[in-house]
Amino acid sequence: MASERGWQRELKTPGERLASILGSPKFSDIELVFPIKHGSIMAHRVVLAMSSPVFEEMLYGSRAASKTLRICEDHPEAFAWMLGYIYCNSKSFPSLSLAIEVSRLADKYQMDALAELCSQYLENNLNEKNLAEIYNAAVTLKNPSLLRGCSQIVCSRTSTVLLEPNFVKLSQDALLHLLQTTLYVSSEVKIFRAVIAWSKYQIDKRNALSSEGALRQEIEPLLPHIRFLSMSTDEFVLHVMPSGVLTSDESTAILLAIKTSGSLHELPSICCSIKEKREQFDKSLIKRLQLPDVSKAGISSHTYSYEDHVLVANLRTSKTIHLHHVEYKALRISSMIATVRDPAKKVVAVYTSAGPTGVFERVITLHPGMLCSVTVSIVGRQQSALQRFTCNHDGVIFEGEQVTSCKSPIVLHYWHFSE
């Protein structure tokens, strides 16, 4: 604090004067007492009450504290940070974990502006590595904005999230919420394995005896959210049955339901009745890559016939992508064909697109090492040339050859999910 005499004149603004009395006995009328090793701090009833209706009731209500207020349940460091926010308008969080603890206090003491500050910080710093920690808080606090942020991470990076070491640190409520959101996985086995790993971690954390019975008890609330019926019989036999979480009768009933279109009322109560696989592709997650301009490349041109006008040749990627459609507005396209070859250049699949949209009848999955060429049928004849290109888009390297044109770019519309 400024010197005792005339301290008000040395501090120019009300904010500076308020900050100067944080922790000071000057004008203080309440002592906040923390658990023994964390000591106590002097505070001011009116300042706390102006910040929180809960503090107002605690300090001026019918059961108001007299000289001391014991802070037994709150995280001491988070509470100290909150006092800095109240007195000094401090808004910088030193760590993610502290921001989560402060968000709990903001909810408890009904400090909406502070809750929003915490939520924004957590959303801005959310990623698959800290997802579990933030997801747990979002579910506990019922924070819709933060829950949406967590769900978006899960949707766009499902496989990465399921394999992340911290996945097992999700609370049961957070995991239940995750299992009910939209997940993009190639097989339900990935989800089952992640849930098994989570269950084993919970048992170990309690130092409980690990057994098939203990595993079943831990995983049982989650089983109705696993789509066993979307698995193949081989997947179920190889990955689910050896785990021991299902009884022999349950396994038999589920296997019969997978192999036949039998009546679902014969399924065990723990089995989800949904047979459809998880959604793999959501149009809202499509990425858009405009291939680099090669119109000024100094190469000789080649005249293509009506049948085999090439847009893209030998397209290859550094990571797996799923191509939805190819956009090119410079030509009057009547149809499009995509030919996919394996690393040995053997044709493994051919996809077609009728009409000018460039949307293929099936999504084209292109793994590293594979080659994709796109040809179109056009109205009229067109003189064109191919030029090599390389570009990096959202961590995926694209290489190949594309038609040169100064009229319109080629745009690839695709999905890429972190594996």
C-alpha positions as CSV (number, residue, x, y, z in Angstrom):
1,M,0.0,0.0,0.0
2,A,1.0,3.6,-0.5
3,S,2.4,5.5,2.5
4,E,-0.1,5.9,5.3
5,R,-0.4,9.7,5.0
6,G,-2.3,10.9,2.0
7,W,-2.3,7.4,0.3
8,Q,-5.5,8.3,-1.5
9,R,-3.7,11.1,-3.4
10,E,-0.9,8.8,-4.5
11,L,-3.3,6.4,-6.2
12,K,-5.0,8.2,-9.1
13,T,-8.0,6.0,-9.8
14,P,-10.7,4.2,-7.7
15,G,-9.4,0.9,-9.2
16,E,-5.9,1.6,-7.9
17,R,-7.2,2.4,-4.4
18,L,-9.3,-0.7,-4.3
19,A,-6.4,-2.9,-5.4
20,S,-4.2,-1.3,-2.7
21,I,-6.3,-2.7,0.1
22,L,-6.3,-6.3,-1.1
23,G,-5.1,-8.4,1.9
24,S,-4.6,-5.2,3.9
25,P,-6.1,-4.7,7.4
26,K,-7.0,-1.1,6.5
27,F,-10.8,-0.8,6.6
28,S,-11.1,-4.6,6.7
29,D,-14.0,-6.1,8.7
30,I,-13.8,-9.8,7.9
31,E,-11.1,-12.4,8.1
32,L,-11.2,-15.2,5.5
33,V,-9.7,-18.3,7.2
34,F,-8.4,-21.1,5.0
35,P,-7.3,-24.6,6.1
36,I,-4.3,-24.4,8.5
37,K,-1.4,-24.5,6.0
38,H,-3.0,-21.8,3.9
39,G,-3.4,-19.2,6.6
40,S,-5.9,-16.3,6.4
41,I,-6.4,-13.0,4.7
42,M,-8.2,-9.8,5.7
43,A,-11.0,-8.7,3.4
44,H,-13.9,-6.2,3.2
45,R,-17.5,-7.2,3.4
46,V,-18.8,-4.6,1.0
47,V,-16.3,-5.4,-1.7
48,L,-17.1,-9.1,-1.6
49,A,-20.9,-8.5,-1.4
50,M,-20.8,-6.1,-4.4
51,S,-19.2,-8.9,-6.4
52,S,-21.4,-11.8,-5.5
53,P,-25.0,-12.4,-4.2
54,V,-23.8,-15.4,-2.4
55,F,-21.2,-13.3,-0.5
56,E,-23.9,-10.8,0.2
57,E,-26.0,-13.4,1.9
58,M,-23.0,-14.8,3.8
59,L,-21.8,-11.5,5.0
60,Y,-25.0,-9.4,5.4
61,G,-27.8,-12.0,5.6
62,S,-29.7,-13.4,8.6
63,R,-26.8,-15.8,9.4
64,A,-24.0,-13.4,8.5
65,A,-20.5,-14.3,9.7
66,S,-19.3,-12.1,12.6
67,K,-15.6,-11.6,12.4
68,T,-14.3,-14.6,10.5
69,L,-15.5,-16.6,7.5
70,R,-14.1,-20.1,7.2
71,I,-13.2,-21.1,3.6
72,C,-13.0,-24.9,4.0
73,E,-14.3,-26.4,0.7
74,D,-12.8,-24.0,-1.8
75,H,-9.5,-24.4,-3.6
76,P,-7.2,-21.9,-1.7
77,E,-5.1,-20.8,-4.7
78,A,-8.2,-20.4,-6.9
79,F,-9.9,-18.4,-4.1
80,A,-6.8,-16.1,-3.8
81,W,-6.9,-15.6,-7.6
82,M,-10.6,-14.7,-7.4
83,L,-9.8,-12.1,-4.8
84,G,-7.3,-10.6,-7.2
85,Y,-10.0,-10.5,-9.8
86,I,-12.5,-8.8,-7.4
87,Y,-10.0,-6.2,-6.1
88,C,-7.6,-5.7,-9.0
89,N,-9.6,-6.9,-12.0
90,S,-6.8,-9.5,-12.7
91,K,-7.7,-11.6,-15.7
92,S,-4.6,-13.6,-16.6
93,F,-4.7,-17.3,-15.6
94,P,-1.3,-18.9,-14.8
95,S,-2.5,-22.3,-15.7
96,L,-5.4,-24.3,-17.1
97,S,-6.0,-26.3,-13.9
98,L,-6.3,-23.0,-11.9
99,A,-8.8,-21.6,-14.5
100,I,-10.9,-24.8,-14.0
101,E,-10.9,-24.4,-10.3
102,V,-11.8,-20.7,-10.6
103,S,-14.7,-21.6,-12.9
104,R,-16.1,-23.8,-10.1
105,L,-15.9,-20.9,-7.7
106,A,-17.5,-18.5,-10.2
107,D,-20.4,-21.0,-10.5
108,K,-20.7,-21.4,-6.7
109,Y,-20.6,-17.7,-5.9
110,Q,-22.8,-16.8,-8.9
111,M,-20.3,-14.5,-10.5
112,D,-21.5,-14.5,-14.1
113,A,-18.8,-12.2,-15.6
114,L,-16.0,-14.3,-14.1
115,A,-17.7,-17.5,-15.2
116,E,-17.7,-16.2,-18.8
117,L,-14.1,-15.2,-18.5
118,C,-13.2,-18.7,-17.4
119,S,-15.3,-20.3,-20.1
120,Q,-13.7,-18.2,-22.8
121,Y,-10.2,-19.0,-21.6
122,L,-10.9,-22.7,-21.5
123,E,-12.5,-22.8,-24.9
124,N,-9.5,-20.9,-26.4
125,N,-7.1,-23.4,-24.9
126,L,-9.1,-26.6,-25.5
127,N,-7.3,-29.4,-27.4
128,E,-7.4,-33.2,-27.4
129,K,-4.6,-33.4,-24.7
130,N,-6.5,-31.4,-22.1
131,L,-10.0,-32.4,-23.3
132,A,-10.6,-34.7,-20.3
133,E,-9.9,-32.1,-17.7
134,I,-12.0,-29.5,-19.4
135,Y,-14.8,-31.9,-20.3
136,N,-15.2,-33.0,-16.7
137,A,-15.6,-29.3,-15.6
138,A,-18.0,-28.6,-18.5
139,V,-20.3,-31.5,-17.5
140,T,-20.2,-30.7,-13.8
141,L,-20.9,-27.0,-14.4
142,K,-23.5,-27.7,-17.2
143,N,-21.7,-25.1,-19.3
144,P,-23.4,-25.3,-22.8
145,S,-20.7,-23.3,-24.6
146,L,-17.9,-25.4,-23.2
147,L,-19.8,-28.6,-23.8
148,R,-20.2,-27.6,-27.5
149,G,-16.4,-26.9,-27.7
150,C,-15.6,-30.3,-26.3
151,S,-18.1,-32.0,-28.6
152,Q,-16.5,-30.3,-31.6
153,I,-13.1,-31.6,-30.7
154,V,-14.5,-35.1,-30.3
155,C,-16.4,-34.9,-33.6
156,S,-13.4,-33.7,-35.7
157,R,-10.7,-35.8,-34.0
158,T,-12.5,-38.9,-32.7
159,S,-9.7,-41.4,-33.2
160,T,-7.1,-39.1,-31.7
161,V,-9.3,-38.4,-28.7
162,L,-10.0,-42.1,-28.1
163,L,-6.2,-42.9,-28.2
164,E,-5.1,-39.9,-26.1
165,P,-3.6,-41.1,-22.8
166,N,-5.7,-38.6,-20.8
167,F,-8.9,-40.1,-22.2
168,V,-9.0,-42.4,-19.2
169,K,-9.2,-39.4,-16.9
170,L,-12.7,-38.5,-18.0
171,S,-15.3,-38.7,-15.3
172,Q,-18.1,-41.2,-15.9
173,D,-20.6,-38.4,-16.6
174,A,-18.2,-36.8,-19.1
175,L,-17.7,-40.2,-20.8
176,L,-21.4,-40.8,-21.0
177,H,-21.9,-37.4,-22.6
178,L,-19.1,-38.1,-25.1
179,L,-20.6,-41.5,-26.1
180,Q,-23.9,-39.8,-26.9
181,T,-22.4,-37.1,-29.1
182,T,-21.6,-37.6,-32.8
183,L,-18.5,-39.8,-33.2
184,Y,-16.6,-40.4,-36.5
185,V,-14.9,-43.7,-36.4
186,S,-14.3,-46.5,-38.9
187,S,-15.3,-49.2,-36.4
188,E,-17.1,-49.4,-33.1
189,V,-14.2,-51.5,-31.9
190,K,-12.2,-48.3,-31.4
191,I,-14.8,-47.0,-29.0
192,F,-15.1,-50.4,-27.2
193,R,-11.3,-50.5,-26.6
194,A,-11.3,-47.0,-25.3
195,V,-14.1,-47.7,-22.8
196,I,-12.3,-50.9,-21.6
197,A,-9.1,-48.9,-21.1
198,W,-11.1,-46.2,-19.2
199,S,-12.8,-48.9,-17.0
200,K,-9.5,-50.6,-16.1
201,Y,-8.0,-47.2,-15.2
202,Q,-10.9,-46.4,-12.8
203,I,-10.4,-49.8,-11.1
204,D,-6.6,-49.2,-10.7
205,K,-7.2,-45.7,-9.4
206,R,-9.2,-47.1,-6.5
207,N,-6.6,-49.8,-5.9
208,A,-9.4,-52.3,-6.2
209,L,-8.9,-55.9,-7.2
210,S,-9.0,-56.3,-10.9
211,S,-11.3,-59.0,-12.2
212,E,-13.8,-59.7,-14.9
213,G,-16.6,-59.0,-12.3
214,A,-15.1,-55.7,-11.3
215,L,-14.6,-54.7,-15.0
216,R,-18.2,-55.6,-15.7
217,Q,-19.5,-53.5,-12.8
218,E,-17.4,-50.5,-13.9
219,I,-18.4,-50.7,-17.5
220,E,-22.1,-51.6,-17.1
221,P,-23.5,-48.0,-17.2
222,L,-21.6,-47.5,-20.5
223,L,-22.5,-50.7,-22.3
224,P,-25.9,-49.4,-23.6
225,H,-24.1,-46.7,-25.5
226,I,-21.8,-49.1,-27.4
227,R,-23.2,-50.2,-30.8
228,F,-22.3,-53.9,-30.7
229,L,-24.7,-54.6,-33.5
230,S,-22.7,-52.3,-35.9
231,M,-19.7,-54.6,-35.5
232,S,-19.0,-57.5,-37.8
233,T,-19.1,-61.0,-36.3
234,D,-15.3,-61.1,-36.6
235,E,-14.9,-57.8,-34.7
236,F,-17.2,-59.0,-32.0
237,V,-15.5,-62.4,-31.6
238,L,-12.0,-61.0,-31.7
239,H,-12.3,-57.9,-29.6
240,V,-15.5,-58.1,-27.4
241,M,-15.8,-61.7,-26.3
242,P,-12.2,-62.1,-25.0
243,S,-12.7,-59.0,-22.7
244,G,-15.0,-61.0,-20.5
245,V,-17.4,-58.1,-19.8
246,L,-20.4,-59.9,-21.4
247,T,-21.8,-63.2,-20.2
248,S,-21.9,-66.1,-22.6
249,D,-25.7,-65.8,-23.0
250,E,-25.3,-62.0,-23.8
251,S,-22.6,-62.7,-26.3
252,T,-24.6,-65.4,-28.0
253,A,-27.7,-63.2,-28.3
254,I,-25.7,-60.3,-29.7
255,L,-23.9,-62.5,-32.2
256,L,-27.1,-63.9,-33.5
257,A,-28.5,-60.4,-33.9
258,I,-25.4,-59.3,-35.8
259,K,-25.6,-62.3,-38.1
260,T,-29.4,-62.2,-38.7
261,S,-32.2,-59.7,-38.8
262,G,-33.7,-61.3,-35.7
263,S,-36.1,-59.7,-33.3
264,L,-34.5,-57.0,-31.2
265,H,-36.6,-57.8,-28.2
266,E,-34.4,-60.9,-27.7
267,L,-31.4,-58.7,-27.0
268,P,-30.0,-58.4,-23.5
269,S,-30.9,-55.1,-21.8
270,I,-27.3,-53.8,-21.9
271,C,-27.2,-54.0,-25.7
272,C,-27.8,-50.9,-27.8
273,S,-30.4,-51.7,-30.5
274,I,-28.8,-49.4,-33.1
275,K,-27.3,-51.4,-36.0
276,E,-26.1,-48.5,-38.1
277,K,-22.4,-47.6,-37.9
278,R,-21.4,-44.3,-36.5
279,E,-21.6,-41.4,-38.9
280,Q,-18.3,-41.1,-40.7
281,F,-18.9,-38.0,-42.8
282,D,-20.6,-34.8,-41.8
283,K,-20.8,-32.1,-44.5
284,S,-20.2,-29.4,-41.9
285,L,-16.7,-30.8,-41.4
286,I,-15.7,-30.7,-45.1
287,K,-12.5,-29.0,-45.8
288,R,-12.0,-26.9,-48.9
289,L,-8.7,-26.8,-50.7
290,Q,-8.2,-24.5,-53.7
291,L,-5.3,-25.8,-55.7
292,P,-2.4,-23.3,-56.3
293,D,-2.6,-21.2,-59.5
294,V,-0.4,-22.7,-62.2
295,S,-1.9,-20.8,-65.1
296,K,1.3,-19.0,-65.9
297,A,3.4,-22.2,-66.0
298,G,5.6,-22.2,-69.2
299,I,4.7,-25.7,-70.5
300,S,3.4,-27.0,-73.8
301,S,-0.3,-27.7,-74.1
302,H,-2.1,-30.8,-75.1
303,T,-5.5,-31.1,-76.7
304,Y,-7.7,-33.6,-75.0
305,S,-10.6,-35.4,-76.6
306,Y,-14.2,-35.1,-75.5
307,E,-13.9,-38.3,-73.4
308,D,-10.7,-37.9,-71.5
309,H,-10.2,-34.3,-70.4
310,V,-7.9,-34.5,-67.3
311,L,-8.5,-32.2,-64.4
312,V,-6.2,-33.8,-61.8
313,A,-3.6,-36.5,-62.4
314,N,-1.7,-38.6,-59.9
315,L,-3.1,-36.8,-56.9
316,R,-1.4,-38.2,-53.7
317,T,-1.6,-37.1,-50.1
318,S,0.6,-37.5,-47.0
319,K,-2.3,-38.5,-44.8
320,T,-5.6,-40.3,-45.4
321,I,-8.3,-38.0,-46.9
322,H,-11.9,-38.7,-48.0
323,L,-12.7,-36.8,-51.2
324,H,-16.3,-35.7,-51.5
325,H,-16.3,-33.7,-54.8
326,V,-14.1,-31.7,-57.2
327,E,-15.2,-28.2,-58.2
328,Y,-14.1,-26.7,-61.5
329,K,-16.2,-24.0,-63.1
330,A,-14.1,-23.2,-66.1
331,L,-15.6,-26.1,-68.2
332,R,-19.1,-27.2,-69.0
333,I,-18.8,-30.6,-67.4
334,S,-21.3,-33.4,-68.2
335,S,-19.8,-36.1,-66.1
336,M,-16.7,-36.9,-64.0
337,I,-14.7,-40.0,-63.3
338,A,-12.1,-40.6,-60.6
339,T,-9.7,-43.5,-60.9
340,V,-7.8,-44.7,-57.9
341,R,-4.6,-46.7,-58.1
342,D,-2.5,-48.4,-55.5
343,P,1.2,-47.8,-55.0
344,A,1.9,-50.3,-57.7
345,K,-0.3,-48.2,-60.0
346,K,-2.9,-51.0,-60.3
347,V,-6.5,-49.7,-60.6
348,V,-8.4,-50.5,-57.3
349,A,-11.5,-48.4,-57.7
350,V,-13.4,-46.2,-60.2
351,Y,-15.9,-43.5,-59.0
352,T,-18.3,-41.6,-61.1
353,S,-20.2,-38.3,-60.8
354,A,-23.1,-37.6,-63.1
355,G,-23.8,-34.0,-64.0
356,P,-21.8,-30.8,-63.4
357,T,-21.7,-30.9,-59.6
358,G,-18.6,-33.0,-59.3
359,V,-20.1,-34.9,-56.3
360,F,-19.1,-38.6,-56.5
361,E,-21.7,-41.3,-55.9
362,R,-19.5,-42.6,-53.0
363,V,-16.8,-40.9,-50.9
364,I,-13.3,-41.6,-52.2
365,T,-10.9,-42.7,-49.5
366,L,-7.3,-41.9,-50.5
367,H,-4.6,-43.4,-48.3
368,P,-0.9,-42.3,-48.5
369,G,0.8,-43.9,-51.5
370,M,-2.4,-44.2,-53.5
371,L,-2.9,-42.1,-56.7
372,C,-6.1,-40.5,-57.9
373,S,-6.8,-39.1,-61.3
374,V,-9.9,-37.1,-62.2
375,T,-11.1,-36.9,-65.8
376,V,-14.3,-35.2,-67.1
377,S,-16.5,-35.3,-70.1
378,I,-17.2,-31.8,-71.4
379,V,-19.4,-30.1,-73.9
380,G,-17.1,-29.1,-76.8
381,R,-13.4,-29.3,-77.1
382,Q,-10.8,-27.7,-74.9
383,Q,-7.1,-27.2,-75.3
384,S,-5.4,-27.8,-71.9
385,A,-2.1,-28.6,-70.3
386,L,-1.0,-30.2,-67.0
387,Q,1.3,-28.7,-64.4
388,R,2.8,-30.2,-61.3
389,F,1.7,-28.7,-57.9
390,T,2.5,-29.3,-54.2
391,C,0.7,-27.6,-51.3
392,N,0.1,-28.1,-47.6
393,H,-3.4,-27.8,-46.3
394,D,-4.2,-28.2,-42.6
395,G,-1.2,-30.5,-42.1
396,V,-1.8,-32.7,-45.2
397,I,0.6,-32.4,-48.1
398,F,-1.1,-32.7,-51.6
399,E,0.9,-33.4,-54.7
400,G,0.1,-34.1,-58.3
401,E,-0.7,-32.5,-61.6
402,Q,-3.6,-30.2,-62.5
403,V,-5.0,-28.6,-65.6
404,T,-3.8,-25.1,-66.2
405,S,-6.4,-22.4,-66.6
406,C,-6.6,-18.7,-65.8
407,K,-10.4,-18.8,-65.7
408,S,-11.2,-20.8,-62.6
409,P,-9.3,-22.7,-59.8
410,I,-9.8,-26.4,-59.1
411,V,-11.2,-26.9,-55.6
412,L,-11.1,-30.2,-53.7
413,H,-13.8,-30.8,-51.1
414,Y,-12.6,-33.4,-48.6
415,W,-12.6,-34.7,-45.0
416,H,-9.5,-35.4,-43.0
417,F,-9.8,-36.9,-39.5
418,S,-6.8,-37.1,-37.2
419,E,-5.9,-40.8,-36.6
